[in-house]
Amino acid sequence: MEITENLRLLGLSKKEEKVLLGLQKGADTPLALMRLTKVSRPAVYAILGNLKKRGLVVSRITNGRKSWGLSDERKIDEVLYDAKRVLLKIPEGREEIHGRADSAVMIHRGAVAIKKLMHHIFAEHKHERLHGLQGNVSAINWNEVFSTVETNQLNRNIKKNAIITEGVLPEGWFEEQTELLGVEWAKDFEGRTARINVIDPKYFKHGGQMWVFKKSLYLMALGEEIIIEIRNSEIQKMVLAIFEFMQDNSRVIDANALLRELIGKHSKDNKSSTDE
């Protein structure tokens, strides 16, 4: 497809296309654009104003001289994706980058988009195996995005959708979470894990999380309210191999038994407090 045909998808007039291509070729003033494109100077000014409003071009002033140029790659991506979002009714907060074959990368930004994605993840991956890895409790900022009630509901959804969970976590993670979120969290989490391995906390000094399913991988930085979703079979195989290595070189615990123990301990502590 010719460049002009691609630009026509943006709904540009022929004169707007000429000005945009003139900027691409290095003409950075209305006079230079007029000479290169043969579009009248008043029309060039009007076109630059319209293209700027659409986010396709920017103006700069350097040493008292005003010049024009194309917007940066990120801004142009936003313009193109906004059109796609309207046409395909894509939810706000999600961006997509498609590769060859079935590969795709999607970026989910903001608390609203993240919460919608979480419910979608558990519905989409019913009866699948989930491999999870995360940083320490305070660093991941999970509780800044999800309330305890929302977290407990997500844990119930995992069990409801029969998702088989395996995780690699820092030593003491369950004790810390139970202390932080309470016994109801422990009750909803109990019964949702098939295998948990624990490693020295020194390897978890970060705020990232990773969830791996059969056909999708999610990299999370909830402190920045962003989740990167990757769908690529070769990346899946690589990450799962790394995960298996971590499992083979860490300690397996019975997480469900530990949670039942913590639930019992907290119940006794509460009863003692009430008796006093």
C-alpha positions in Angstrom: 0.0 0.0 0.0 1.4 3.4 -0.9 2.2 6.0 1.8 -0.6 8.3 0.6 -3.1 5.4 0.8 -2.0 4.7 4.4 -2.4 8.4 5.3 -5.8 8.5 3.7 -6.9 6.1 6.5 -6.4 9.1 8.8 -9.1 11.0 6.8 -6.6 13.6 5.5 -7.2 15.7 2.5 -4.6 15.7 -0.3 -3.2 19.0 0.8 -2.9 17.7 4.4 -1.1 14.6 3.1 1.4 16.8 1.2 2.1 19.0 4.3 2.6 15.9 6.5 5.0 14.3 4.0 6.8 17.7 3.7 7.4 17.6 7.4 8.7 14.0 7.1 11.2 15.2 4.5 12.5 17.9 6.8 10.7 21.1 5.7 10.0 22.7 9.1 8.6 26.1 8.4 5.4 27.3 6.5 7.6 28.9 3.9 9.7 25.7 3.4 6.5 23.6 3.2 4.9 26.0 0.7 7.9 25.7 -1.6 8.1 22.0 -1.3 4.4 21.1 -1.5 3.2 23.9 -3.7 0.4 24.5 -1.2 -0.4 28.2 -0.6 1.2 29.7 2.5 -2.2 30.6 4.2 -3.4 27.0 3.6 -0.2 25.6 5.1 -0.8 27.6 8.3 -4.4 26.4 8.5 -3.3 22.8 7.9 -0.5 22.9 10.5 -3.1 24.2 13.0 -5.5 21.3 12.2 -2.8 18.7 12.3 -1.6 20.0 15.6 -5.1 19.7 17.1 -5.2 16.1 15.9 -1.9 15.4 17.7 0.0 14.6 14.5 2.4 17.6 14.5 4.0 19.8 17.1 5.5 23.3 17.0 8.7 24.4 18.7 10.4 27.7 19.4 14.2 27.7 19.4 16.2 30.9 19.7 13.1 32.9 18.8 12.5 30.8 15.6 9.3 28.8 15.3 9.5 25.4 13.6 7.2 22.5 13.0 7.7 18.7 13.0 6.0 15.4 13.3 4.8 14.4 16.8 6.8 11.7 18.6 6.0 8.1 18.0 4.0 7.7 21.2 1.7 10.5 20.4 1.0 9.3 16.9 0.4 5.8 18.2 -2.3 7.3 20.5 -4.0 9.1 17.6 -4.1 5.9 15.6 -5.2 3.8 18.5 -8.0 6.2 19.5 -9.5 5.7 16.0 -9.2 1.9 16.4 -10.7 2.1 19.9 -13.8 3.9 18.6 -14.3 1.5 15.7 -13.9 -1.7 17.7 -15.3 -0.4 21.0 -12.0 -1.3 22.8 -12.3 -0.4 26.6 -10.4 2.6 27.8 -7.1 1.8 29.4 -6.1 -0.9 26.9 -3.5 -0.6 24.2 -2.6 -3.4 21.7 0.5 -4.2 19.6 0.1 -7.1 17.2 3.0 -9.3 15.9 3.1 -12.1 13.4 0.8 -15.1 13.6 -1.0 -15.2 17.0 1.4 -12.9 18.8 0.2 -9.8 20.6 1.1 -7.4 23.3 -1.6 -5.6 25.2 -1.0 -2.8 27.8 -3.6 -2.2 30.4 -3.3 1.1 32.3 -5.2 2.5 35.3 -7.1 1.0 38.2 -10.4 0.7 36.3 -8.8 -1.2 33.3 -6.8 -3.5 35.7 -9.9 -4.5 37.7 -11.8 -5.3 34.5 -8.9 -7.3 33.2 -8.7 -9.3 36.4 -12.3 -10.5 36.1 -11.7 -11.3 32.5 -8.5 -13.3 33.2 -10.3 -15.7 35.6 -13.3 -16.1 33.3 -11.1 -16.7 30.3 -8.8 -19.3 31.9 -11.3 -21.6 33.5 -9.8 -25.1 34.4 -6.3 -23.9 33.4 -3.0 -23.9 35.4 -1.8 -20.5 36.7 1.9 -20.1 37.5 2.5 -17.0 39.8 5.5 -15.1 40.9 5.6 -11.9 42.8 7.6 -9.5 45.0 7.1 -8.8 48.6 3.7 -7.9 50.1 4.3 -4.2 50.6 6.2 -3.6 47.4 3.6 -5.0 45.0 1.0 -2.4 45.9 -1.8 -4.8 45.3 -3.7 -3.4 48.2 -3.5 0.1 46.7 -5.6 -1.1 43.7 -7.8 -3.7 45.3 -9.7 -3.5 48.6 -9.7 -6.6 50.8 -13.3 -7.3 49.8 -12.3 -7.2 46.1 -9.3 -9.4 46.8 -11.4 -12.0 48.6 -13.9 -12.0 45.7 -11.0 -12.7 43.2 -9.8 -15.6 45.3 -13.3 -17.0 45.3 -13.5 -16.6 41.6 -10.2 -18.6 41.1 -11.7 -21.5 43.1 -15.1 -21.1 41.3 -13.4 -21.3 37.9 -11.3 -24.3 39.0 -8.0 -22.5 38.1 -5.1 -24.7 39.3 -2.6 -22.4 41.0 1.1 -22.9 41.4 3.3 -20.1 43.0 6.8 -19.2 43.9 6.7 -16.8 46.9 9.0 -15.4 49.5 9.3 -17.2 52.9 6.7 -15.9 55.3 4.3 -14.5 52.6 1.2 -16.2 53.9 1.8 -15.1 57.5 2.4 -11.6 56.4 -0.7 -11.5 54.2 -2.9 -13.0 56.9 -1.7 -10.4 59.4 -2.3 -7.6 56.8 -5.6 -8.7 55.3 -7.2 -10.7 58.1 -8.5 -14.2 58.6 -11.3 -13.8 56.0 -8.6 -13.4 53.4 -6.9 -16.6 54.6 -10.3 -18.5 54.4 -10.9 -17.4 50.8 -7.3 -18.2 49.8 -7.3 -21.6 51.5 -8.0 -24.3 48.9 -7.0 -22.4 45.8 -3.4 -23.5 45.5 -2.1 -26.8 44.1 1.6 -26.2 44.8 3.6 -23.4 46.5 7.3 -23.1 46.6 9.1 -20.6 48.9 12.5 -19.0 48.6 14.6 -16.6 50.7 12.9 -13.1 50.7 16.2 -11.6 49.4 15.1 -12.6 45.9 11.8 -10.7 46.1 12.9 -7.1 46.7 10.7 -5.7 44.0 7.1 -4.7 43.3 6.5 -6.9 40.2 4.2 -9.8 39.7 4.0 -12.4 36.9 1.1 -14.7 36.1 1.6 -17.3 33.4 -1.3 -19.3 31.8 -1.2 -21.7 28.8 -1.5 -19.0 26.1 -0.9 -15.7 27.9 1.6 -14.1 30.2 0.8 -11.1 32.5 3.6 -8.8 33.8 2.3 -6.5 36.6 3.5 -3.3 38.3 0.5 -2.3 40.2 2.3 0.5 41.9 2.3 2.1 38.5 -1.1 0.8 37.6 0.1 -1.1 34.6 -0.2 -4.7 33.4 1.5 -6.0 30.2 -0.2 -8.9 28.6 1.9 -11.0 26.2 0.6 -13.8 23.9 3.5 -15.6 22.2 4.1 -19.3 22.4 7.9 -19.1 22.5 7.9 -16.5 25.3 5.5 -18.8 27.2 7.8 -21.8 26.8 10.8 -19.7 28.0 9.1 -18.3 31.0 7.6 -21.6 32.1 11.1 -23.2 31.8 12.5 -20.5 34.1 9.5 -21.1 36.5 10.2 -24.9 36.5 13.8 -24.2 37.4 12.8 -22.1 40.3 10.4 -24.8 41.6 13.2 -27.4 41.3 15.5 -25.2 43.4 13.2 -24.1 46.2 11.2 -25.6 49.0 7.6 -26.9 48.6 5.2 -26.1 51.4 1.6 -27.2 52.0 0.1 -23.8 51.7 -3.5 -25.0 52.5 -2.4 -26.6 55.7 -0.4 -23.5 56.7 -3.5 -21.3 56.1 -5.7 -23.6 58.1 -3.2 -23.3 60.9 -3.1 -19.5 60.7 -6.9 -19.4 60.6 -7.1 -21.6 63.8 -4.4 -19.5 65.5 -6.3 -16.2 64.7 -9.6 -17.8 65.9 -8.0 -18.8 69.2 -6.5 -15.3 69.6 -9.8 -13.6 69.0 -11.6 -16.0 71.4 -9.0 -15.2 74.1 -9.4 -11.5 73.6 -13.2 -11.9 73.9 -12.9 -13.9 77.1 -10.7 -11.3 78.6 
